[in-house]
Amino acid sequence: MLATLKKAWSVPELRRKIIMTLLLLLVYRLGSFIPVPYIDSQQLSSLVSGNNFFGLFNIISGGNFENFTIFAMGITPYINAEIIMNLLVFAIPALESLQKEGEEGRKKIAQYTRYLTIVLAVIQALGMTLSYRQLLVERTFFTIFTVILIVTAGTVLLMYIGDKITEIGIGNGISLIIFISIVSRIPSAIQNIYQYMQVGTMNIVTLILLIIFIVVATVAVVAVTEGQRKIPIQYAKRVVGRKMYGGQNTHIPLRVNMAGVIPIIFASSLTLLPATLGQFFPNSGFTQWLAKYFAWGTPLTTILYVVLTVAFTYFYTAVTFNPYDIADNIKKQGGYVPGIRPGKPTVEYFTKVMNRLTLFGGIFLAIIAVIPIIVGHFITGVNMQFGGTSLLIVVGVALETVKQLESQLTMRNYQGFLK
């Protein structure tokens, strides 16, 4: 990775893209120190530390929610809007045909996604502000409107920064923003470990075991993220005029973990929902029962967490991977999978292979997500409940960014050779 970065920095065009990416990410980090007015940040910080749902949200936002800065909502509304639009593309024929129009169609869908992001940001900001009116220093219409306007504008600015990084920088802008948000929490995590060592919650043996776990988990995440099943494709020879086309062999790579970290985020949000509702209505006996038996880390919620993670892995893979379209495109181009008839048998073959890969990927995601919870029971007082989620995001984004750098370096070498 370091060699790739060194080569990319020596190329003026890539160096300019890297600098623009770093400058835009710097703008994001500077905005993380601008607090929203009229909010009691100390009371909010104590609330976040005692709520697992807000703890996950705070990690993804890079601590902006705990400090309630202008980026308090993070990029979550945009992620939700993208997921909703992906689902609507398969549900609404007009959007599906628009997606098949090529670049212009994708630009139109991206524009709809931005509009939906603004709507979701306003709704989320309104819900946050009204649910926690006690955090407001002054509870007036003006203060509520100001808080909603500022945090919504912060999300829109983050969306713009992410799109600009994707357009003129290196890597996926939204993914890099989440990456920086998590990495920015590393110094505070190291400080917490030091405090644990001081008070005796952790000892040197526990620290060594923790480091070994992080290294082993990182290697496993890299192996599964890079793992893929290559489906061989053979194209038949055909004569067009006086020229012969086809006859070559290629393959279609199917990734083991095609859903990424999305299933873990969805599963954790739903698992924490009952206990969160119990905190909203503390006087109800039913909600108190929910808060007791659906508390994070109990056997019931851990089993539910695993089941939901695997289920969402299947669901998100089914949404993003369409075996019918792939089989149809292969058939139109005169290709086939060796030993498999074109058409319906090819669709069934792709579905069978993808189901097996998804099962392994879902179980792997569940293990990575649950191990920190299990380790947390043995190391009393150490909060590492979302360590697996953070590790998956950081490693995945780093690998994708380096791949994009390598592809641009390869493309530039080919262009230089042709010129």
C-alpha positions in Angstrom: 0.0 0.0 0.0 2.8 2.4 0.9 4.5 1.6 -2.5 1.3 2.4 -4.3 0.9 5.7 -2.5 4.5 6.6 -3.3 4.0 5.9 -7.0 0.8 7.8 -7.0 2.4 10.8 -5.4 5.1 10.9 -8.1 2.4 11.4 -10.8 1.3 15.1 -11.0 -2.3 14.3 -11.9 -2.8 11.8 -9.1 -0.9 14.0 -6.6 -3.4 16.8 -7.4 -6.3 14.4 -6.7 -4.8 13.3 -3.4 -4.2 16.9 -2.3 -7.8 17.8 -3.2 -9.1 14.8 -1.3 -7.1 15.7 1.8 -8.2 19.3 1.7 -11.9 18.3 1.5 -11.5 15.9 4.3 -9.8 18.7 6.3 -12.8 20.9 5.8 -14.9 18.1 7.2 -12.7 17.7 10.3 -12.6 21.5 10.9 -16.4 21.5 10.8 -16.4 18.8 13.5 -15.2 21.4 16.0 -18.0 23.9 15.3 -20.8 23.2 17.9 -24.5 23.9 17.3 -25.8 26.7 19.5 -28.5 26.3 22.2 -27.5 22.6 23.0 -26.3 21.4 26.4 -23.4 19.3 25.1 -22.4 17.9 28.6 -25.9 16.4 29.2 -25.9 15.0 25.6 -22.4 13.4 26.2 -23.7 11.6 29.3 -26.8 10.4 27.4 -24.6 9.0 24.5 -22.3 7.2 26.9 -25.3 5.3 28.4 -27.1 4.4 25.2 -25.8 1.7 22.8 -27.9 3.0 19.9 -26.4 6.5 20.1 -23.0 4.9 20.7 -23.1 3.3 17.3 -24.5 6.5 15.7 -21.7 8.5 17.4 -19.0 6.2 16.0 -20.2 6.6 12.5 -20.5 10.3 12.9 -16.9 10.5 14.3 -18.0 11.9 17.7 -19.9 14.8 16.1 -23.2 13.6 17.6 -21.7 13.4 21.1 -20.4 17.0 20.8 -23.4 18.0 18.7 -21.5 19.9 16.0 -22.8 21.0 12.7 -22.1 17.5 11.4 -24.1 15.9 14.2 -26.2 13.7 11.9 -23.1 12.7 9.9 -23.7 11.2 6.4 -26.4 8.8 7.7 -29.4 10.4 5.8 -27.5 10.1 2.5 -26.7 6.5 3.2 -30.3 5.8 4.0 -31.4 7.7 0.8 -29.0 5.6 -1.3 -30.4 2.3 0.1 -34.0 3.5 -0.4 -33.3 4.5 -4.0 -31.6 1.1 -4.7 -34.7 -0.6 -3.4 -37.0 1.7 -5.4 -35.1 1.0 -8.6 -36.1 -2.7 -8.4 -39.7 -1.8 -7.3 -40.5 1.0 -9.8 -40.2 0.2 -13.5 -39.6 3.8 -14.5 -36.5 4.1 -12.2 -35.3 0.7 -13.5 -35.5 1.9 -17.1 -33.8 5.1 -16.1 -30.9 3.2 -14.6 -30.5 1.3 -17.9 -30.1 4.5 -19.9 -26.4 4.7 -19.0 -24.6 7.7 -17.5 -27.4 10.2 -17.9 -29.8 7.9 -16.2 -27.5 7.3 -13.3 -27.0 11.1 -12.9 -30.8 11.5 -12.8 -31.1 8.9 -10.1 -28.2 10.5 -8.1 -30.1 13.8 -8.3 -33.2 12.1 -6.9 -31.0 10.6 -4.1 -29.8 14.1 -3.1 -33.4 15.4 -2.9 -34.4 12.4 -0.8 -31.3 13.0 1.4 -32.5 16.6 2.2 -36.0 15.3 3.1 -34.6 12.5 5.3 -32.2 15.0 7.0 -35.0 17.4 7.8 -37.1 14.6 9.3 -34.2 13.2 11.3 -33.2 16.6 12.6 -36.8 17.3 13.6 -37.1 14.0 15.4 -33.8 14.4 17.2 -34.6 18.0 18.3 -38.2 17.3 19.5 -37.3 14.0 21.2 -34.6 15.7 23.3 -36.0 19.1 23.9 -34.5 18.9 27.5 -31.1 19.3 25.9 -32.0 22.8 24.6 -30.8 25.7 26.7 -33.8 27.7 25.4 -37.0 25.9 24.3 -38.5 28.3 21.8 -39.6 27.9 18.2 -36.6 30.0 17.1 -34.0 27.7 18.8 -35.7 24.5 17.6 -35.8 25.9 14.0 -32.2 27.0 14.2 -30.9 23.6 15.4 -32.9 21.8 12.7 -31.6 24.2 10.0 -27.9 24.0 11.1 -27.7 20.2 11.4 -29.6 19.7 8.1 -27.2 22.2 6.4 -24.3 20.2 7.9 -25.5 17.0 6.3 -26.0 18.7 2.9 -22.5 20.1 3.1 -21.1 16.6 3.9 -23.0 15.2 0.9 -21.5 17.9 -1.3 -18.0 17.2 0.1 -18.5 13.4 -0.5 -19.6 14.0 -4.1 -16.7 16.3 -4.8 -14.2 13.8 -3.5 -15.7 11.1 -5.7 -15.6 13.6 -8.7 -12.2 15.3 -8.4 -10.4 13.2 -5.8 -9.5 9.6 -5.0 -11.9 7.0 -3.8 -15.5 7.1 -2.8 -16.2 10.3 -1.0 -18.9 9.0 1.3 -16.9 6.0 2.3 -13.8 8.1 3.0 -15.9 10.5 5.3 -17.0 7.5 7.4 -13.4 6.2 7.3 -12.0 9.4 8.7 -14.8 9.6 11.2 -13.8 6.2 12.7 -10.1 6.8 12.4 -10.5 10.1 14.3 -11.7 8.2 17.3 -8.5 6.1 17.6 -6.7 8.7 19.8 -9.6 8.7 22.3 -9.7 4.9 22.2 -6.0 4.7 23.0 -6.6 7.2 25.9 -9.4 5.0 27.2 -7.1 1.9 27.1 -4.5 3.8 29.1 -7.1 4.8 31.7 -8.3 1.1 31.9 -4.6 0.2 32.5 -4.4 2.8 35.2 -7.5 1.8 37.1 -6.7 -1.9 36.8 -9.6 -2.8 34.4 -7.0 -4.1 32.0 -3.5 -5.6 32.5 -0.6 -6.2 30.2 -1.8 -9.8 29.3 -5.3 -8.5 28.4 -3.7 -5.7 26.3 -1.5 -8.2 24.4 -4.5 -10.5 23.8 -6.5 -7.5 22.5 -3.7 -6.5 20.1 -3.5 -10.1 18.8 -7.2 -10.2 18.3 -7.1 -6.9 16.3 -4.3 -8.2 14.1 -6.0 -11.6 13.5 -9.4 -9.9 12.8 -7.8 -7.5 10.4 -6.1 -10.3 8.4 -9.5 -12.2 8.3 -11.4 -9.1 7.1 -8.8 -8.5 4.4 -9.0 -12.2 3.3 -12.8 -12.2 3.1 -13.1 -8.8 1.6 -10.6 -9.7 -1.2 -12.1 -13.3 -1.5 -14.1 -14.0 -4.7 -15.4 -16.9 -6.7 -14.4 -16.6 -10.4 -17.1 -18.0 -12.7 -15.5 -18.9 -16.1 -17.2 -17.6 -19.2 -16.6 -18.9 -22.7 -17.6 -16.8 -25.8 -18.4 -18.7 -29.0 -16.7 -17.7 -32.2 -18.8 -15.8 -34.7 -18.1 -14.3 -38.1 -19.2 -10.8 -38.9 -18.4 -9.8 -42.5 -14.9 -10.9 -43.1 -13.8 -10.8 -39.4 -14.1 -13.4 -36.7 -15.1 -12.3 -33.2 -15.3 -14.1 -29.8 -13.6 -17.4 -28.9 -11.9 -15.9 -25.8 -12.1 -17.1 -22.2 -12.9 -14.7 -19.3 -14.5 -14.8 -15.9 -17.1 -13.0 -13.7 -15.8 -12.4 -10.1 -18.4 -12.9 -7.4 -17.3 -11.4 -4.1 -17.7 -13.4 -0.9 -18.9 -10.3 1.1 -20.8 -8.4 -1.5 -23.0 -6.6 1.0 -20.1 -5.0 2.9 -20.9 -3.6 6.3 -24.5 -2.5 5.6 -26.0 -5.7 7.1 -24.2 -5.1 10.5 -25.5 -1.5 10.6 -29.0 -2.5 9.8 -29.0 -5.5 12.3 -27.5 -3.5 15.1 -30.1 -0.7 14.6 -33.0 -3.1 14.8 -31.5 -5.1 17.7 -31.1 -1.9 19.7 -34.6 -0.5 18.8 -36.6 -2.2 21.6 -34.2 -1.0 24.4 -34.1 2.5 22.9 -38.0 2.6 22.8 -37.9 1.6 26.5 -35.8 4.6 27.3 -38.2 6.9 25.5 -41.2 5.6 27.6 -39.7 4.8 31.0 -43.0 4.8 32.9 -44.5 1.9 30.8 -44.2 -1.6 32.2 -44.0 -3.1 28.7 -41.2 -0.8 27.7 -39.3 -1.5 30.9 -39.6 -5.2 30.1 -38.2 -4.5 26.6 -35.3 -2.5 28.1 -34.5 -5.3 30.5 -34.6 -8.4 28.2 -33.5 -6.6 25.0 -30.5 -4.9 26.6 -27.4 -5.0 24.4 -25.1 -8.0 25.1 -27.7 -10.3 26.6 -28.0 -13.8 25.0 -31.3 -13.0 23.5 -30.1 -9.8 21.7 -26.8 -11.5 20.6 -28.7 -14.4 19.0 -31.1 -11.9 17.4 -28.1 -9.8 16.2 -26.6 -12.9 14.5 -29.8 -13.9 12.8 -30.6 -10.4 11.5 -27.0 -9.9 10.2 -27.2 -13.1 8.1 -30.7 -12.2 7.0 -29.8 -8.7 5.9 -26.7 -10.1 4.1 -29.0 -12.2 2.0 -31.4 -9.3 1.5 -28.9 -6.7 0.5 -27.0 -9.1 -1.8 -30.3 -10.0 -3.5 -31.0 -6.3 -4.1 -27.6 -5.5 -5.5 -26.9 -8.7 -7.5 -29.4 -9.7 -10.2 -28.6 -13.1 -11.8 -31.2 -12.7 -14.5 -29.6 -9.5 -15.9 -26.1 -11.1 -15.8 -27.3 -14.3 -17.5 -29.2 -12.3 -20.1 -26.2 -10.1 -20.9 -23.9 -13.2 -21.2 -26.4 -14.8 -23.6 -26.8 -11.7 -25.8 -23.0 -11.5 -26.2 -22.8 -15.1 -27.3 -21.2 -16.4 -24.0 -22.0 -19.2 -21.7 -20.7 -20.9 -18.6 -18.9 -24.1 -19.5 -21.1 -27.1 -18.7 -24.2 -24.9 -18.1 -26.9 -24.2 -20.7 -27.7 -20.5 -21.4 -30.9 -19.0 -20.1 -32.7 -20.3 -17.0 -30.0 -23.0 -16.1 -27.4 -20.2 -16.0 -29.6 -18.1 -13.7 -30.1 -21.0 -11.4 -26.3 -21.7 -11.4 -25.5 -18.1 -10.5 -28.2 -18.1 -7.8 -26.9 -21.3 -6.3 -23.3 -20.1 -6.2 -24.3 -16.7 -4.8 -26.4 -18.2 -2.0 -23.4 -20.3 -0.9 -21.1 -17.3 -0.9 -23.6 -15.1 0.9 -24.1 -17.7 3.6 -20.4 -17.7 4.3 -20.2 -13.9 4.1 -23.1 -13.5 6.4 -21.7 -15.9 9.0 -18.3 -14.1 8.8 -20.0 -10.7 9.4 -21.9 -12.1 12.3 -18.7 -13.5 13.9 -16.8 -10.3 13.4 -19.7 -8.3 14.9 -20.3 -10.6 17.9 -16.8 -11.4 19.0 -16.2 -7.9 20.5 -19.4 -8.4 22.6 -18.2 -11.8 23.9 -14.8 -10.4 24.7 -16.4 -7.4 26.5 -18.0 -9.9 28.9 -14.6 -11.2 29.9 -13.0 -7.8 30.1 -15.2 -6.0 32.5 -15.7 -2.2 32.0 -14.1 -2.1 28.6 -16.4 -0.9 25.9 -15.6 -2.5 22.5 -19.1 -3.4 21.4 -18.8 -1.9 17.9 -15.1 -2.7 17.3 -15.9 -5.3 14.6 -18.1 -2.9 12.7 -15.5 -0.2 12.8 -12.8 -2.6 11.7 -14.8 -3.8 8.7 -15.5 -0.2 7.5 -11.9 0.9 7.9 -10.3 -2.1 6.2 -12.9 -2.2 3.4 -12.5 1.5 2.6 -8.7 1.4 2.7 -8.6 -1.6 0.3 -11.1 0.0 -2.1 -9.1 3.3 -2.2 -5.8 1.6 -2.8 -7.4 -0.5 -5.6 -8.6 2.7 -7.3 -5.2 4.2 -7.0 -3.6 1.1 -8.6 -6.2 1.1 -11.4 -5.5 4.7 -12.2 -1.7 4.0 -12.2 -2.2 1.1 -14.5 -4.4 3.1 -16.9 -1.9 5.9 -17.0 0.9 3.4 -17.8 -1.1 2.0 -20.7 -1.9 5.5 -22.0 1.8 6.5 -21.8 2.7 3.3 -23.7 0.1 4.0 -26.5 1.2 7.6 -26.8 
